[in-house]
């Protein structure tokens, strides 16, 4: 599903950078793109740090960004790329399952989003669409958005969370410890504790384990990095993380 905004001419040959931590995925994408005369892969990155390092010295039109490359930091990666290279377009690819964060990623600055159901033709169409200034979302996501607009869809509880609350939810679900969350977000531990309380209230949960389970079951974190539910501590245990 593409946008109807006015488009500008595409470059004679679209230059792409693939950012995904899986070699097999990068190789598969490169083989598909090699079949298109108007596209070429000019770089690849296996981590967010590699992506940001390669951009200044590589002329790129479109970045194919794995939705899980940065885990809960993916939106931060998008913001940083947009801040440093405003002319570079980001097309997010999610081949690991449901589309847990599509709207937030699009709102952060991604030009397009493709879920696991996309075909080669849809990927190529999406690349051409976003490089010309348009936007693109996969058919499954488009159907869900239309259903929501018509009142047929039910918004998940985490849709009510603020950006910061959502970041804490995803980090905690990924197994990141309390102090590290505070350090990564640049806030005090007390502030993170406040976010946690709001998360529990808005999601109608009671314990840390329930927060982790919620994030895992709704695919807000990839299963490979999701933390197992932690042992519940007694309310009188003063060493409890939160």
Secondary structure as UniProt FT lines:
FT   STRAND          14..19
FT   HELIX           23..34
FT   TURN            37..38
FT   STRAND          39..45
FT   HELIX           48..55
FT   TURN            56..57
FT   STRAND          62..66
FT   TURN            67..70
FT   HELIX           71..73
FT   HELIX           74..84
FT   TURN            86..87
FT   STRAND          89..93
FT   TURN            100..101
FT   HELIX           102..108
FT   STRAND          112..114
FT   TURN            116..117
FT   HELIX           120..131
FT   TURN            132..133
FT   STRAND          136..137
FT   HELIX           139..149
FT   TURN            150..151
FT   HELIX           157..160
FT   HELIX           163..173
FT   TURN            174..175
FT   HELIX           178..185
FT   HELIX           189..203
FT   HELIX           208..217
FT   TURN            218..219
FT   TURN            223..225
FT   TURN            235..236
FT   TURN            238..239
//
